[in-house]
Amino acid sequence: METDGLETFWSDLLSADPARIRSAASGLSPDERQAVVDHLRRMAAEPGWSDGQRRNARAALHALGEG
């Protein structure tokens, strides 16, 4: 994925908009989806992320049925 596409992907995934989140994740392979979910879980739980990033990671996990 090119840089612009990657930035758009993460922007959509962390948008807190369930439709944008599901749309962004819809094209992922099962392995890619698992890697993204694992990363979102780290964002939601580990120190070093801002409150907004943590909140949006939790929203993404919820929209994806993973949280």
N, C-alpha and C positions, 0 to 999 in steps of 0.2 A: 504494500500500500504506500503510495507516495505521501510526502509530508503533509500537503494540503488535505488529502483524503483522511490521513490519520488524525489531523487536528479537528476536522469536521466530525469524524467518528466519535472522538472523545468529548467534543463539545455537545454532541447529541446525547451521548450516553450519560453525561453528567448534567443534563439540562433540567432534571427533575420533572420533565414532561413525559408521562408514561408512554404516549404514542411515539414520541421521538426516540425514546430509549428502546422500545421494542423494534422499531424500524431499523435503528442502527445495528441492533444485534441480529436481525433476521437473516443476514447474509453470512453469518459466521458458521464455520464448521463446528462440529461438536467439540473438538479439541480446542479451537480458538475460543469458543464460548466458555469452556471451563477455565481457560487461562484468564479471560476477562473477569469472570466471576471470582476467581481466586484473588485477582488484583483488587477488585472492588471490596472484597472482604478485608484485605489488608488495609485499604484506605479507610474503611469504616471503623477499624478496631485499633490500628497501630498508631503510636505517637508520631508526630512530625507532619501531620496533615492539618490543614486549617479546619475550623468548625464547618464552614461552608462545603469544603471538599468531603468531609466525613458525612454530612447531612445528604449531599447529593449522591454519594456512593451508596448510602442506605436506601435512598429513593430508587436508585437504579436496580439494586438487588431486589427490592420489593416489586418493581415493575416487571422484572424478569422471573418472578416467582421463586426467588432464591433467598428471600429474607423476610 
